[in-house]
Amino acid sequence: MLSFGFNTIKRCVKGFLLHGFLEGIRSQKCRLEEAIVFCLFGKFIGFPGLFNYYHLRLLPYYVGRLQKWKRRVLREKDLFDHLSD
């Protein structure tokens, strides 16, 4: 026999209610980071942009993400990739 405590039920209800909200925040965060990385490394994929002092300040934080980002941006996409968005 399963015995659920009040805290377990409370956490489940909270998870059901907040899941959509948290997914929206997570997707906005990913899009914002993509925009920042695109501004910093756009030249590597052929997008012209300005290079200034702020790029140099942010560069050390994003250098580790460069290879994954380049692979993701330059990958060929098909119909099923666009359906998830």
DRENTORKOL-3810 file (N, C-alpha, C; in nm, 4 decimals):
REM DRENTORKOL-3810
@n.u->0.0845; n.v->-0.1168; n.w->0.0000; ca.u->0.0000; ca.v->0.0000; ca.w->0.0000; c.u->0.0894; c.v->0.1235; c.w->0.0000
@n.u->0.0549; n.v->0.2194; n.w->-0.0831; ca.u->0.1333; ca.v->0.3418; ca.w->-0.0919; c.u->0.0833; c.v->0.4432; c.w->0.0092
@n.u->0.1752; n.v->0.5057; n.w->0.0754; ca.u->0.1359; ca.v->0.6112; ca.w->0.1687; c.u->0.2055; c.v->0.7402; c.w->0.1250
@n.u->0.1271; n.v->0.8372; n.w->0.0889; ca.u->0.1792; ca.v->0.9668; ca.w->0.0462; c.u->0.1639; c.v->1.0650; c.w->0.1604
@n.u->0.2692; n.v->1.1343; n.w->0.1878; ca.u->0.2638; ca.v->1.2382; ca.w->0.2892; c.u->0.2139; c.v->1.3680; c.w->0.2278
@n.u->0.1789; n.v->1.4585; n.w->0.3137; ca.u->0.1299; ca.v->1.5885; ca.w->0.2687; c.u->0.2372; c.v->1.6619; c.w->0.1883
@n.u->0.3628; n.v->1.6518; n.w->0.2297; ca.u->0.4718; ca.v->1.7196; ca.w->0.1576; c.u->0.4893; c.v->1.6649; c.w->0.0167
@n.u->0.4730; n.v->1.5350; n.w->-0.0003; ca.u->0.4868; ca.v->1.4741; ca.w->-0.1322; c.u->0.3772; c.v->1.5240; c.w->-0.2249
@n.u->0.2555; n.v->1.5281; n.w->-0.1761; ca.u->0.1436; ca.v->1.5779; ca.w->-0.2575; c.u->0.1632; c.v->1.7250; c.w->-0.2886
@n.u->0.2100; n.v->1.8016; n.w->-0.1912; ca.u->0.2344; ca.v->1.9451; ca.w->-0.2118; c.u->0.3397; c.v->1.9675; c.w->-0.3200
@n.u->0.4484; n.v->1.8892; n.w->-0.3171; ca.u->0.5530; ca.v->1.9027; ca.w->-0.4189; c.u->0.5028; c.v->1.8632; c.w->-0.5572
@n.u->0.4194; n.v->1.7593; n.w->-0.5652; ca.u->0.3649; ca.v->1.7169; ca.w->-0.6944; c.u->0.2747; c.v->1.8245; c.w->-0.7537
@n.u->0.1877; n.v->1.8812; n.w->-0.6722; ca.u->0.0978; ca.v->1.9867; ca.w->-0.7205; c.u->0.1773; c.v->2.1091; c.w->-0.7621
@n.u->0.2774; n.v->2.1454; n.w->-0.6838; ca.u->0.3621; ca.v->2.2599; ca.w->-0.7187; c.u->0.4346; c.v->2.2346; c.w->-0.8513
@n.u->0.4816; n.v->2.1108; n.w->-0.8706; ca.u->0.5482; ca.v->2.0766; ca.w->-0.9965; c.u->0.4548; c.v->2.0854; c.w->-1.1151
@n.u->0.3306; n.v->2.0380; n.w->-1.0981; ca.u->0.2338; ca.v->2.0471; ca.w->-1.2067; c.u->0.2018; c.v->2.1921; c.w->-1.2411
@n.u->0.1903; n.v->2.2761; n.w->-1.1416; ca.u->0.1514; ca.v->2.4150; ca.w->-1.1644; c.u->0.2659; c.v->2.4994; c.w->-1.2193
@n.u->0.3873; n.v->2.4717; n.w->-1.1801; ca.u->0.5004; ca.v->2.5566; ca.w->-1.2183; c.u->0.5796; c.v->2.5063; c.w->-1.3381
@n.u->0.5499; n.v->2.3885; n.w->-1.3889; ca.u->0.6304; ca.v->2.3317; ca.w->-1.4967; c.u->0.6306; c.v->2.4207; c.w->-1.6213
@n.u->0.5143; n.v->2.4657; n.w->-1.6651; ca.u->0.5075; ca.v->2.5502; ca.w->-1.7840; c.u->0.5797; c.v->2.6819; c.w->-1.7652
@n.u->0.5648; n.v->2.7396; n.w->-1.6483; ca.u->0.6323; ca.v->2.8658; ca.w->-1.6172; c.u->0.7836; c.v->2.8492; c.w->-1.6215
@n.u->0.8333; n.v->2.7441; n.w->-1.5597; ca.u->0.9774; ca.v->2.7213; ca.w->-1.5571; c.u->1.0331; c.v->2.6864; c.w->-1.6946
@n.u->0.9561; n.v->2.6150; n.w->-1.7755; ca.u->1.0000; ca.v->2.5845; ca.w->-1.9127; c.u->1.0112; c.v->2.7119; c.w->-1.9958
@n.u->0.9183; n.v->2.8040; n.w->-1.9771; ca.u->0.9248; ca.v->2.9319; ca.w->-2.0484; c.u->1.0478; c.v->3.0112; c.w->-2.0104
@n.u->1.0778; n.v->3.0152; n.w->-1.8827; ca.u->1.1971; ca.v->3.0867; ca.w->-1.8361; c.u->1.3231; c.v->3.0208; c.w->-1.8907
@n.u->1.3258; n.v->2.8876; n.w->-1.8895; ca.u->1.4432; ca.v->2.8150; ca.w->-1.9395; c.u->1.4641; c.v->2.8403; c.w->-2.0892
@n.u->1.3558; n.v->2.8423; n.w->-2.1663; ca.u->1.3713; ca.v->2.8647; ca.w->-2.3103; c.u->1.4143; c.v->3.0083; c.w->-2.3390
@n.u->1.3640; n.v->3.1058; n.w->-2.2631; ca.u->1.4077; ca.v->3.2440; ca.w->-2.2816; c.u->1.5550; c.v->3.2606; c.w->-2.2471
@n.u->1.5985; n.v->3.1918; n.w->-2.1426; ca.u->1.7394; ca.v->3.1982; ca.w->-2.1045; c.u->1.8278; c.v->3.1402; c.w->-2.2149
@n.u->1.7858; n.v->3.0280; n.w->-2.2731; ca.u->1.8635; ca.v->2.9671; ca.w->-2.3818; c.u->1.8700; c.v->3.0589; c.w->-2.5030
@n.u->1.7585; n.v->3.1225; n.w->-2.5365; ca.u->1.7580; ca.v->3.2144; ca.w->-2.6516; c.u->1.8470; c.v->3.3355; c.w->-2.6266
@n.u->1.8453; n.v->3.3880; n.w->-2.5052; ca.u->1.9302; ca.v->3.5024; ca.w->-2.4727; c.u->2.0772; c.v->3.4641; c.w->-2.4802
@n.u->2.1120; n.v->3.3479; n.w->-2.4287; ca.u->2.2511; ca.v->3.3039; ca.w->-2.4376; c.u->2.2924; c.v->3.2795; c.w->-2.5817
@n.u->2.2012; n.v->3.2262; n.w->-2.6643; ca.u->2.2316; ca.v->3.2083; ca.w->-2.8063; c.u->2.2590; c.v->3.3426; c.w->-2.8728
@n.u->2.1816; n.v->3.4445; n.w->-2.8374; ca.u->2.2026; ca.v->3.5771; ca.w->-2.8957; c.u->2.3374; c.v->3.6342; c.w->-2.8541
@n.u->2.3748; n.v->3.6162; n.w->-2.7292; ca.u->2.5041; ca.v->3.6663; ca.w->-2.6815; c.u->2.6184; c.v->3.5953; c.w->-2.7531
@n.u->2.6096; n.v->3.4643; n.w->-2.7619; ca.u->2.7153; ca.v->3.3877; ca.w->-2.8281; c.u->2.7206; c.v->3.4237; c.w->-2.9762
@n.u->2.6051; n.v->3.4460; n.w->-3.0381; ca.u->2.6033; ca.v->3.4844; ca.w->-3.1793; c.u->2.6703; c.v->3.6195; c.w->-3.1992
@n.u->2.6468; n.v->3.7134; n.w->-3.1086; ca.u->2.7129; ca.v->3.8436; ca.w->-3.1192; c.u->2.8634; c.v->3.8317; c.w->-3.1008
@n.u->2.9055; n.v->3.7430; n.w->-3.0125; ca.u->3.0483; ca.v->3.7276; ca.w->-2.9876; c.u->3.1205; c.v->3.6524; c.w->-3.0983
@n.u->3.0602; n.v->3.5439; n.w->-3.1471; ca.u->3.1293; ca.v->3.4540; ca.w->-3.2391; c.u->3.0679; c.v->3.4522; c.w->-3.3785
@n.u->2.9876; n.v->3.5485; n.w->-3.4138; ca.u->2.9237; ca.v->3.5497; ca.w->-3.5447; c.u->3.0222; c.v->3.5517; c.w->-3.6599
@n.u->3.1369; n.v->3.6091; n.w->-3.6370; ca.u->3.2383; ca.v->3.6155; ca.w->-3.7432; c.u->3.2902; c.v->3.4774; c.w->-3.7821
@n.u->3.2850; n.v->3.3830; n.w->-3.6892; ca.u->3.3347; ca.v->3.2484; ca.w->-3.7180; c.u->3.2469; c.v->3.1745; c.w->-3.8176
@n.u->3.1213; n.v->3.2158; n.w->-3.8317; ca.u->3.0329; ca.v->3.1507; ca.w->-3.9282; c.u->2.9998; c.v->3.2428; c.w->-4.0442
@n.u->3.0675; n.v->3.3575; n.w->-4.0526; ca.u->3.0522; ca.v->3.4445; ca.w->-4.1674; c.u->2.9575; c.v->3.5606; c.w->-4.1477
@n.u->2.9131; n.v->3.5882; n.w->-4.0279; ca.u->2.8246; ca.v->3.7015; ca.w->-4.0017; c.u->2.9093; c.v->3.8207; c.w->-3.9600
@n.u->2.9061; n.v->3.9296; n.w->-4.0359; ca.u->2.9910; ca.v->4.0437; ca.w->-4.0005; c.u->2.9368; c.v->4.1152; c.w->-3.8774
@n.u->3.0246; n.v->4.1671; n.w->-3.7993; ca.u->2.9846; ca.v->4.2405; ca.w->-3.6804; c.u->3.0987; c.v->4.3253; c.w->-3.6295
@n.u->3.0657; n.v->4.4106; n.w->-3.5378; ca.u->3.1685; ca.v->4.4956; ca.w->-3.4802; c.u->3.2402; c.v->4.4206; c.w->-3.3688
@n.u->3.3636; n.v->4.4543; n.w->-3.3502; ca.u->3.4406; ca.v->4.3936; ca.w->-3.2421; c.u->3.4873; c.v->4.5071; c.w->-3.1531
@n.u->3.4458; n.v->4.5055; n.w->-3.0291; ca.u->3.4818; ca.v->4.6162; ca.w->-2.9423; c.u->3.5263; c.v->4.5654; c.w->-2.8057
@n.u->3.5398; n.v->4.6567; n.w->-2.7145; ca.u->3.5904; ca.v->4.6288; ca.w->-2.5808; c.u->3.5035; c.v->4.5277; c.w->-2.5062
@n.u->3.3720; n.v->4.5363; n.w->-2.5215; ca.u->3.2821; ca.v->4.4479; ca.w->-2.4484; c.u->3.2925; c.v->4.3031; c.w->-2.4945
@n.u->3.3232; n.v->4.2836; n.w->-2.6209; ca.u->3.3475; ca.v->4.1479; ca.w->-2.6693; c.u->3.4672; c.v->4.0866; c.w->-2.5969
@n.u->3.5705; n.v->4.1655; n.w->-2.5823; ca.u->3.6896; ca.v->4.1150; ca.w->-2.5145; c.u->3.6626; c.v->4.0857; c.w->-2.3678
@n.u->3.5743; n.v->4.1603; n.w->-2.3050; ca.u->3.5421; ca.v->4.1353; ca.w->-2.1646; c.u->3.4602; c.v->4.0070; c.w->-2.1473
@n.u->3.3722; n.v->3.9760; n.w->-2.2418; ca.u->3.2870; ca.v->3.8585; ca.w->-2.2325; c.u->3.3514; c.v->3.7319; c.w->-2.2880
@n.u->3.4504; n.v->3.7483; n.w->-2.3715; ca.u->3.5111; ca.v->3.6357; ca.w->-2.4404; c.u->3.5595; c.v->3.5223; c.w->-2.3487
@n.u->3.6272; n.v->3.5494; n.w->-2.2377; ca.u->3.6747; ca.v->3.4372; ca.w->-2.1542; c.u->3.5625; c.v->3.3500; c.w->-2.0987
@n.u->3.4441; n.v->3.4046; n.w->-2.0799; ca.u->3.3337; ca.v->3.3272; ca.w->-2.0246; c.u->3.2691; c.v->3.2357; c.w->-2.1276
@n.u->3.2845; n.v->3.2670; n.w->-2.2556; ca.u->3.2154; ca.v->3.1919; ca.w->-2.3593; c.u->3.3066; c.v->3.1100; c.w->-2.4493
@n.u->3.4363; n.v->3.1161; n.w->-2.4308; ca.u->3.5292; ca.v->3.0412; ca.w->-2.5162; c.u->3.5052; c.v->2.8910; c.w->-2.5059
@n.u->3.4727; n.v->2.8415; n.w->-2.3897; ca.u->3.4491; ca.v->2.6980; ca.w->-2.3723; c.u->3.3260; c.v->2.6485; c.w->-2.4463
@n.u->3.2333; n.v->2.7361; n.w->-2.4762; ca.u->3.1090; ca.v->2.6982; ca.w->-2.5451; c.u->3.1188; c.v->2.7097; c.w->-2.6967
@n.u->3.2315; n.v->2.7567; n.w->-2.7470; ca.u->3.2431; ca.v->2.7863; ca.w->-2.8896; c.u->3.2242; c.v->2.6632; c.w->-2.9769
@n.u->3.2890; n.v->2.5510; n.w->-2.9458; ca.u->3.2805; ca.v->2.4332; ca.w->-3.0317; c.u->3.1388; c.v->2.3774; c.w->-3.0375
@n.u->3.0724; n.v->2.3680; n.w->-2.9220; ca.u->2.9351; ca.v->2.3163; ca.w->-2.9211; c.u->2.8413; c.v->2.4081; c.w->-2.9976
@n.u->2.8601; n.v->2.5396; n.w->-2.9794; ca.u->2.7746; ca.v->2.6361; ca.w->-3.0479; c.u->2.7947; c.v->2.6293; c.w->-3.1986
@n.u->2.9192; n.v->2.6217; n.w->-3.2423; ca.u->2.9486; ca.v->2.6145; ca.w->-3.3848; c.u->2.8882; c.v->2.4891; c.w->-3.4470
@n.u->2.8996; n.v->2.3776; n.w->-3.3784; ca.u->2.8431; ca.v->2.2522; ca.w->-3.4276; c.u->2.6906; c.v->2.2623; c.w->-3.4373
@n.u->2.6277; n.v->2.3242; n.w->-3.3372; ca.u->2.4824; ca.v->2.3349; ca.w->-3.3354; c.u->2.4314; c.v->2.4322; c.w->-3.4429
@n.u->2.5003; n.v->2.5441; n.w->-3.4636; ca.u->2.4555; ca.v->2.6441; ca.w->-3.5601; c.u->2.4773; c.v->2.5982; c.w->-3.7033
@n.u->2.5891; n.v->2.5331; n.w->-3.7304; ca.u->2.6214; ca.v->2.4947; ca.w->-3.8676; c.u->2.5657; c.v->2.3579; c.w->-3.9075
@n.u->2.4967; n.v->2.2911; n.w->-3.8168; ca.u->2.4380; ca.v->2.1603; ca.w->-3.8457; c.u->2.3197; c.v->2.1761; c.w->-3.9412
@n.u->2.3063; n.v->2.0821; n.w->-4.0325; ca.u->2.1912; ca.v->2.0848; ca.w->-4.1228; c.u->2.0662; c.v->2.0524; c.w->-4.0440
@n.u->1.9580; n.v->2.1229; n.w->-4.0755; ca.u->1.8325; ca.v->2.1035; ca.w->-4.0036; c.u->1.7263; c.v->2.0535; c.w->-4.0996
@n.u->1.6343; n.v->1.9752; n.w->-4.0465; ca.u->1.5236; ca.v->1.9276; ca.w->-4.1281; c.u->1.3919; c.v->1.9669; c.w->-4.0622
@n.u->1.2824; n.v->1.9167; n.w->-4.1143; ca.u->1.1491; ca.v->1.9545; ca.w->-4.0683; c.u->1.1279; c.v->1.9215; c.w->-3.9210
@n.u->1.1768; n.v->1.8083; n.w->-3.8744; ca.u->1.1530; ca.v->1.7653; ca.w->-3.7374; c.u->1.2241; c.v->1.8540; c.w->-3.6349
@n.u->1.3343; n.v->1.9170; n.w->-3.6739; ca.u->1.4008; ca.v->2.0098; ca.w->-3.5825; c.u->1.3150; c.v->2.1325; c.w->-3.5561
@n.u->1.2419; n.v->2.1773; n.w->-3.6569; ca.u->1.1591; ca.v->2.2972; ca.w->-3.6421; c.u->1.0278; c.v->2.2676; c.w->-3.5688
@n.u->0.9854; n.v->2.1437; n.w->-3.5668; ca.u->0.8616; ca.v->2.1100; ca.w->-3.4990; c.u->0.8729; c.v->2.1208; c.w->-3.3480
@n.u->0.9906; n.v->2.1003; n.w->-3.2921; ca.u->1.0081; ca.v->2.1064; ca.w->-3.1468; c.u->0.9993; c.v->2.2494; c.w->-3.0956
@n.u->1.0257; n.v->2.3491; n.w->-3.1799; ca.u->1.0171; ca.v->2.4890; ca.w->-3.1379; c.u->0.8728; c.v->2.5281; c.w->-3.1342
END
